[in-house]
């Protein structure tokens, strides 16, 4: 078998990891991009939650390096490579896209999310649990939440729903999608824990100011945690 898919994935992942160093920092969509000016979208997590990207980048690069050097021809790794390559390639340009267009930023982050979810669902828990399944799980988990956040900001910014209504709707979407995905991969809780991390960031951002959103996010995190506990008990 050829090593080309593993090599292409490594190159794309390195480009993905380098993108933040060559692109202006992204701190959220510019309110000026929307007809409805919103100072702070309630669906957006607190800033500390985005620190998870450092772990995502490092874990994906480790995954790609190990995959090329040790698992280039392994059949368990092959199904993951194409969708993961698509996800990181789109991700390499996402910071620039999001800085110029909230609409295209939302479209492209959903492409990233679905590609990452496909990679995660295709990656077996064994063998190489922590180098194959886990890095795709954390990537897919964060993008599940991030795609909903982007959509929520867009919906509120165009006045389709209020800031609160958009946040509550997207929290429901995150929970439904996350439970559906986690039910197919009960042996890899990293996905669900990442979603919980994102929901915790929404709680922190809204606690004391927008309690309806904070309590909804906290409830979603609790439901996800119960789901993981039940999976752990069964397995």
Protein Blocks (a to p, Z undefined) as FASTA:
>chain_A
ZZklmmmmmmmmmmmmmmmmmgccdebjafklpmbdcfbafklccfklmmmmmmmmmmmm
mmmmmmmmmmmmgmklmmmmmmmmmmmmmmmmmmmmmmmomklmmmmmmmmmmmmmmmmm
mpcfbghkllmmmmmmmmmmmmmmmmmmmmmmmmmmnomacfklmmmmmmmmmmmmmmmm
mmmmmmlmklmmmmmmmmmmmmmmmgoklmmlmmmmmmmmmmmmmmmmmmmmmZZ
